[in-house]
Amino acid sequence: MNTKFELDLTFIPKELKVLLELIQDKNDEYIQENKDEWFIDIDWDYFLKLAMHHRIYPLVYLKLKEVGSDLIPSQVLQTLQAHYQKNTFQMLHLSGEMERISELFTKNQVCSLFLKGPVVAYDLYDDISLRTSKDLDILIQKSDLENAEELLLKQGYTNTKETTTQNDKKGRNYHISYFHPYKKIEIELHWRLHPYPINQPTFEELWERKRNSNFTSYPVLFLGKEDLLLYLSVHGARHGWFRLRWLKDIDQMLKQQFNYKKVNSLQKKYQYSHMIGQTLMLVNYLLNTKAHKEIKLLSRRRSKKLAQLALLYIRKRAHSHINEFKNLNNYHTRYLFLLMPTSRKILFILTLFYPSSKDEQTLPLPSYLHFLYFPLRPFLWIWRKTVKLVQL
């Protein structure tokens, strides 16, 4: 990608810069040349916290193990090794359940596409131990939601929310979570790739372009290459790329072969151009990976601005939905507004007035009165803000 744009990394801590170097590919010689400088005056506790938060500790552990510098404290390697081994077992555990759920859904006529998890780890890294996953994300048709939920409940899963309002399956929401108390596995059933009003392909379109993983003995279906690239890019963009693992996934994807005309066609059709541009600029600048010249950047100026804004999430280690520093929620709302194409901004504003689970928690109502959450939402919002100010 040929661009003179440079990100302002002034406030990026040394520990994060070192992590960015360690997760790059084919830079072993460069690391050996600079390791003595990198590992002096480094806050190893903070380094470990960053590696864990960004979910890149498997890659970091293997790279540090190869470096073999006396400047790396033994407890740092031991901690990373313990988490690496734990993650390997977790991924194997998820792999088995992924295969079982795929078979369960298929035999009960529920079409399913696995969005992330072990199937994507194997596709991108050829080794499931190199990527972390905390749950299984499964895309189904909305018409199959009740059937899929019934199947999961019979398998011992429970809905993570005690009650689900009728608005949860409409408007802004796009998935429901289930947890198995014995297996300690969480499954998210999605009926949309992204929350409304983001444009996205229909399930039928994604199904036509699906792939079958050769990782498991029973067929596990997941997104086609072009769809996966766009999905991971939009997902990361929505969350401000607050986990470097997502950028590393894109980095791995760009090493594969694509139907570049299809990528360009899809990003234009669904108005993802500025988000794709942001993604490619971040991967290029932070991980030194250039996208194929045939992938068109259709919204350079806006993409550059979005790339710079994402650094706040990466630097602050802040989840986009947790107010870990002042005014993050307001910042994130403005950030999401900038992500929206002009044609969807009005719809995005309207979703802010749509009832949420917080409204139900503030004022529980029986299901037949849920429609009252619409006119009551402004008052419930003011009430929550007032209570919060009083508690400060």
PLY file of the C-alpha trace (Angstrom):
ply
format ascii 1.0
element vertex 392
property float x
property float y
property float z
element edge 391
property int vertex1
property int vertex2
end_header
0.00 0.00 0.00
1.65 3.18 -1.14
0.80 6.01 1.20
2.73 8.84 2.84
0.43 8.74 5.85
2.10 8.08 9.20
0.41 7.37 12.51
1.32 9.51 15.50
2.84 7.02 17.93
4.09 9.68 20.35
2.13 8.33 23.30
2.56 4.62 22.55
4.55 3.07 25.46
7.75 1.19 24.81
6.21 -2.08 26.03
3.51 -1.89 23.38
6.02 -1.04 20.65
8.07 -4.10 21.60
4.95 -6.30 21.47
4.19 -5.00 17.99
7.66 -6.01 16.86
7.41 -9.46 18.45
4.19 -10.44 16.67
5.50 -9.58 13.22
6.66 -12.31 10.87
10.07 -12.79 9.28
11.81 -10.25 11.49
13.92 -12.57 13.64
17.16 -11.00 12.50
15.86 -7.52 13.28
14.80 -8.63 16.77
18.22 -10.14 17.47
19.87 -6.88 16.41
17.71 -4.77 18.72
16.85 -7.04 21.64
19.43 -5.57 24.02
18.01 -2.09 23.51
14.37 -3.20 23.65
14.61 -5.22 26.85
16.40 -2.58 28.94
14.29 -0.36 31.19
11.11 -2.20 30.34
8.21 -2.64 32.77
7.75 -6.40 32.55
4.57 -6.42 34.63
2.99 -3.91 32.26
4.39 -5.87 29.31
2.61 -9.01 30.52
-0.65 -7.13 31.13
-0.55 -5.78 27.59
0.22 -9.20 26.10
-2.68 -10.74 28.01
-5.12 -7.94 27.24
-4.36 -7.95 23.53
-4.61 -11.77 23.47
-1.29 -12.14 21.67
0.60 -13.98 24.41
0.94 -17.29 22.46
2.86 -15.53 19.68
4.83 -13.43 22.14
5.84 -16.47 24.18
7.16 -18.40 21.18
9.06 -15.38 19.88
10.65 -14.56 23.25
11.57 -18.21 23.67
13.52 -18.02 20.41
15.17 -14.73 21.34
16.72 -16.29 24.44
18.01 -13.04 25.91
19.37 -12.93 29.46
17.50 -9.63 29.81
14.14 -11.45 29.83
13.25 -12.42 33.42
12.59 -16.13 33.85
9.24 -15.45 35.54
8.07 -13.61 32.42
8.72 -16.64 30.24
7.22 -18.96 32.84
4.05 -16.87 33.03
3.70 -16.73 29.27
4.38 -20.46 28.98
1.67 -21.25 31.53
-0.89 -19.17 29.66
0.23 -20.61 26.33
-0.31 -24.17 27.57
-3.65 -23.27 29.14
-4.79 -21.70 25.87
-3.76 -24.79 23.90
-5.98 -26.97 26.08
-8.77 -24.40 25.84
-8.61 -24.38 22.04
-8.67 -28.18 21.92
-11.65 -28.14 24.27
-13.45 -25.60 22.06
-12.57 -27.60 18.94
-14.32 -30.68 20.24
-17.42 -28.72 21.20
-17.39 -26.87 17.88
-17.52 -30.17 16.02
-20.30 -31.50 18.26
-22.44 -28.39 17.85
-21.90 -28.40 14.09
-23.11 -32.00 13.92
-26.04 -31.26 16.27
-27.24 -28.32 14.21
-26.76 -30.05 10.86
-28.71 -33.13 11.89
-31.54 -30.89 13.09
-31.69 -28.80 9.90
-30.12 -25.67 11.39
-27.69 -24.15 8.88
-24.72 -22.68 10.73
-21.52 -20.79 9.94
-18.77 -20.53 12.56
-17.43 -16.98 12.63
-14.30 -17.25 14.79
-12.82 -19.75 17.21
-10.64 -22.78 16.38
-11.84 -23.04 12.78
-10.55 -19.55 12.01
-7.39 -20.08 14.08
-6.54 -23.12 11.98
-7.38 -21.34 8.73
-5.17 -18.34 9.52
-2.30 -19.84 11.52
-2.34 -23.57 10.66
-2.03 -24.08 14.42
-4.91 -23.50 16.84
-2.52 -22.89 19.75
-1.34 -19.61 18.18
-4.68 -17.84 18.58
-6.91 -17.37 21.60
-10.69 -17.76 21.74
-12.99 -17.49 24.73
-16.17 -18.72 23.04
-17.80 -20.02 19.87
-19.57 -17.53 17.62
-22.11 -19.13 15.31
-24.16 -17.41 12.62
-27.59 -18.87 11.89
-30.74 -17.71 10.16
-33.03 -15.74 12.43
-35.85 -18.12 11.58
-33.76 -20.94 13.15
-33.10 -19.08 16.40
-35.78 -20.78 18.51
-34.84 -24.22 17.22
-31.12 -23.61 17.83
-31.81 -22.29 21.32
-33.90 -25.34 22.18
-31.10 -27.63 20.99
-28.53 -25.81 23.14
-30.77 -25.85 26.21
-31.21 -29.61 25.85
-27.42 -29.93 25.78
-27.15 -28.21 29.15
-26.53 -24.62 28.02
-28.30 -21.75 29.74
-29.13 -18.29 28.47
-26.68 -15.90 30.13
-29.47 -13.38 30.59
-32.23 -14.34 32.99
-34.79 -12.71 30.72
-34.72 -11.62 27.11
-36.90 -8.72 26.10
-38.72 -8.80 22.80
-36.49 -5.88 21.79
-33.34 -7.96 22.26
-34.08 -9.82 19.03
-34.79 -6.64 17.15
-33.06 -3.31 16.61
-29.50 -3.04 17.90
-28.97 -6.54 19.22
-27.70 -9.25 16.91
-26.73 -12.19 19.12
-27.65 -14.06 22.30
-25.13 -15.79 24.59
-25.41 -19.23 26.17
-23.13 -20.83 28.76
-22.53 -24.45 29.75
-21.81 -24.54 33.51
-20.06 -27.93 33.38
-18.06 -27.54 30.18
-17.34 -23.86 30.93
-18.00 -22.98 27.30
-19.86 -19.94 26.02
-21.68 -19.91 22.68
-22.96 -16.81 20.95
-25.77 -17.35 18.45
-25.71 -14.58 15.85
-28.48 -13.81 13.38
-26.53 -10.85 11.96
-22.80 -10.35 11.46
-22.92 -6.83 12.90
-25.37 -4.69 14.84
-27.86 -2.53 13.02
-27.55 -0.26 11.05
-24.29 -1.58 9.55
-24.89 -2.94 6.07
-24.13 -6.62 5.63
-24.69 -9.65 3.40
-27.71 -11.86 3.89
-27.26 -15.32 5.36
-28.11 -16.80 1.96
-25.28 -14.85 0.30
-22.78 -15.94 2.95
-24.00 -19.53 2.68
-23.34 -19.56 -1.05
-19.72 -18.52 -0.47
-19.09 -20.71 2.61
-16.08 -22.97 3.12
-15.74 -26.37 4.77
-12.85 -26.68 7.20
-10.59 -29.73 6.94
-9.58 -29.26 10.57
-12.28 -31.56 11.99
-13.59 -34.97 10.99
-17.20 -33.78 10.92
-17.82 -30.85 8.54
-17.57 -27.41 10.14
-18.65 -24.60 7.85
-17.31 -21.05 8.03
-17.11 -17.86 5.99
-15.54 -17.62 2.56
-12.17 -15.85 2.37
-13.47 -12.53 1.11
-16.38 -12.53 3.55
-14.07 -13.40 6.45
-11.67 -10.56 5.58
-14.52 -8.06 5.51
-16.15 -9.47 8.64
-12.96 -9.35 10.72
-12.17 -5.86 9.43
-15.58 -4.44 10.28
-15.64 -6.26 13.65
-12.24 -4.83 14.59
-13.18 -1.37 13.36
-16.40 -1.36 15.42
-14.40 -2.07 18.57
-11.63 0.41 17.79
-9.12 -2.46 17.40
-8.67 -2.50 21.17
-7.15 -6.00 20.85
-4.06 -6.41 18.68
-5.07 -10.03 18.06
-7.65 -8.79 15.57
-5.01 -6.88 13.62
-2.77 -9.93 13.67
-5.65 -11.97 12.20
-5.84 -9.50 9.31
-2.06 -9.67 8.97
-2.33 -13.45 8.57
-5.22 -13.15 6.12
-3.31 -10.82 3.84
-0.78 -13.59 3.27
-3.49 -15.65 1.57
-4.75 -15.42 -1.98
-8.04 -13.65 -2.59
-10.44 -12.88 -5.36
-9.47 -9.21 -5.22
-12.23 -8.12 -7.57
-14.74 -9.68 -5.20
-13.16 -7.92 -2.19
-13.43 -4.57 -3.97
-16.97 -5.30 -5.11
-18.16 -6.35 -1.65
-16.56 -3.47 0.24
-18.19 -1.03 -2.17
-21.57 -2.79 -2.10
-21.81 -2.81 1.70
-20.11 0.58 2.17
-17.13 -0.78 4.12
-14.48 1.13 2.17
-13.41 3.49 4.97
-13.25 0.62 7.49
-11.25 -1.54 5.10
-8.94 1.42 4.53
-8.50 1.90 8.28
-7.72 -1.80 8.69
-5.09 -1.89 5.95
-3.42 1.29 7.19
-3.15 -0.03 10.74
-1.76 -3.39 9.62
0.65 -1.67 7.26
1.94 0.82 9.81
1.85 -1.27 13.01
2.73 -4.71 11.63
4.60 -3.74 8.48
2.34 -5.76 6.20
1.19 -4.33 2.90
-2.08 -5.28 1.27
-2.07 -6.54 -2.30
-2.05 -3.64 -4.72
-5.30 -4.88 -6.27
-7.24 -4.21 -3.07
-8.47 -0.69 -3.66
-8.48 2.00 -1.00
-11.64 3.91 -1.85
-11.77 6.27 1.13
-8.20 7.29 2.02
-8.79 10.54 3.88
-11.49 9.17 6.16
-9.57 5.91 6.66
-6.51 7.83 7.84
-8.55 9.68 10.45
-10.13 6.46 11.67
-6.73 4.77 11.89
-5.40 7.53 14.14
-8.53 7.44 16.32
-8.13 3.67 16.84
-4.76 4.22 18.54
-6.58 5.54 21.60
-8.25 2.16 22.14
-5.04 0.25 21.46
-3.00 2.48 23.79
-5.47 2.69 26.64
-6.17 -1.05 26.71
-9.83 -0.03 26.94
-12.79 -2.13 25.95
-15.06 -0.01 23.83
-18.03 -0.69 26.12
-16.29 -0.15 29.48
-15.66 3.34 30.79
-12.07 2.77 31.89
-11.11 6.37 31.31
-12.93 9.66 31.26
-15.51 10.22 28.53
-14.75 6.95 26.73
-18.43 6.22 26.12
-18.94 9.61 24.50
-15.75 9.17 22.52
-16.88 5.77 21.30
-20.29 7.05 20.23
-18.59 9.74 18.13
-16.16 7.18 16.78
-18.99 4.84 15.72
-20.75 7.77 14.06
-17.64 8.42 11.96
-17.54 4.74 10.99
-21.00 4.95 9.48
-21.34 5.81 5.79
-23.40 8.94 5.20
-26.42 6.92 4.10
-26.53 5.07 7.45
-25.81 7.88 9.91
-29.44 8.83 10.43
-30.30 5.20 11.11
-27.39 5.02 13.56
-28.71 8.03 15.48
-32.15 6.41 15.63
-30.67 3.24 17.17
-29.43 5.34 20.11
-33.09 5.85 21.03
-33.89 2.16 20.79
-34.59 0.41 24.13
-31.72 -1.58 25.64
-31.27 -4.17 28.38
-30.21 -1.33 30.71
-33.73 0.10 30.44
-35.18 -3.24 31.52
-32.78 -3.41 34.47
-33.72 0.12 35.49
-37.46 -0.50 35.27
-38.52 -4.16 34.85
-41.80 -4.47 32.95
-43.85 -7.52 31.94
-43.40 -8.58 28.30
-46.77 -7.21 27.19
-45.66 -3.72 28.30
-42.22 -3.73 26.66
-43.44 -1.25 24.06
-43.42 1.38 26.83
-39.62 1.31 26.87
-39.64 3.47 23.71
-41.34 6.55 25.23
-39.72 5.92 28.63
-36.14 5.57 27.35
-35.14 9.29 27.70
-36.43 9.36 31.28
-34.71 6.09 32.20
-31.46 7.39 30.72
-31.71 10.59 32.79
-32.47 8.53 35.89
-29.37 6.33 35.42
-27.16 9.38 34.91
-28.60 11.04 38.01
-28.03 7.96 40.17
-24.48 7.67 38.87
-23.72 11.31 39.73
-25.16 10.89 43.22
-22.93 7.84 43.83
-19.76 9.67 42.81
0 1
1 2
2 3
3 4
4 5
5 6
6 7
7 8
8 9
9 10
10 11
11 12
12 13
13 14
14 15
15 16
16 17
17 18
18 19
19 20
20 21
21 22
22 23
23 24
24 25
25 26
26 27
27 28
28 29
29 30
30 31
31 32
32 33
33 34
34 35
35 36
36 37
37 38
38 39
39 40
40 41
41 42
42 43
43 44
44 45
45 46
46 47
47 48
48 49
49 50
50 51
51 52
52 53
53 54
54 55
55 56
56 57
57 58
58 59
59 60
60 61
61 62
62 63
63 64
64 65
65 66
66 67
67 68
68 69
69 70
70 71
71 72
72 73
73 74
74 75
75 76
76 77
77 78
78 79
79 80
80 81
81 82
82 83
83 84
84 85
85 86
86 87
87 88
88 89
89 90
90 91
91 92
92 93
93 94
94 95
95 96
96 97
97 98
98 99
99 100
100 101
101 102
102 103
103 104
104 105
105 106
106 107
107 108
108 109
109 110
110 111
111 112
112 113
113 114
114 115
115 116
116 117
117 118
118 119
119 120
120 121
121 122
122 123
123 124
124 125
125 126
126 127
127 128
128 129
129 130
130 131
131 132
132 133
133 134
134 135
135 136
136 137
137 138
138 139
139 140
140 141
141 142
142 143
143 144
144 145
145 146
146 147
147 148
148 149
149 150
150 151
151 152
152 153
153 154
154 155
155 156
156 157
157 158
158 159
159 160
160 161
161 162
162 163
163 164
164 165
165 166
166 167
167 168
168 169
169 170
170 171
171 172
172 173
173 174
174 175
175 176
176 177
177 178
178 179
179 180
180 181
181 182
182 183
183 184
184 185
185 186
186 187
187 188
188 189
189 190
190 191
191 192
192 193
193 194
194 195
195 196
196 197
197 198
198 199
199 200
200 201
201 202
202 203
203 204
204 205
205 206
206 207
207 208
208 209
209 210
210 211
211 212
212 213
213 214
214 215
215 216
216 217
217 218
218 219
219 220
220 221
221 222
222 223
223 224
224 225
225 226
226 227
227 228
228 229
229 230
230 231
231 232
232 233
233 234
234 235
235 236
236 237
237 238
238 239
239 240
240 241
241 242
242 243
243 244
244 245
245 246
246 247
247 248
248 249
249 250
250 251
251 252
252 253
253 254
254 255
255 256
256 257
257 258
258 259
259 260
260 261
261 262
262 263
263 264
264 265
265 266
266 267
267 268
268 269
269 270
270 271
271 272
272 273
273 274
274 275
275 276
276 277
277 278
278 279
279 280
280 281
281 282
282 283
283 284
284 285
285 286
286 287
287 288
288 289
289 290
290 291
291 292
292 293
293 294
294 295
295 296
296 297
297 298
298 299
299 300
300 301
301 302
302 303
303 304
304 305
305 306
306 307
307 308
308 309
309 310
310 311
311 312
312 313
313 314
314 315
315 316
316 317
317 318
318 319
319 320
320 321
321 322
322 323
323 324
324 325
325 326
326 327
327 328
328 329
329 330
330 331
331 332
332 333
333 334
334 335
335 336
336 337
337 338
338 339
339 340
340 341
341 342
342 343
343 344
344 345
345 346
346 347
347 348
348 349
349 350
350 351
351 352
352 353
353 354
354 355
355 356
356 357
357 358
358 359
359 360
360 361
361 362
362 363
363 364
364 365
365 366
366 367
367 368
368 369
369 370
370 371
371 372
372 373
373 374
374 375
375 376
376 377
377 378
378 379
379 380
380 381
381 382
382 383
383 384
384 385
385 386
386 387
387 388
388 389
389 390
390 391
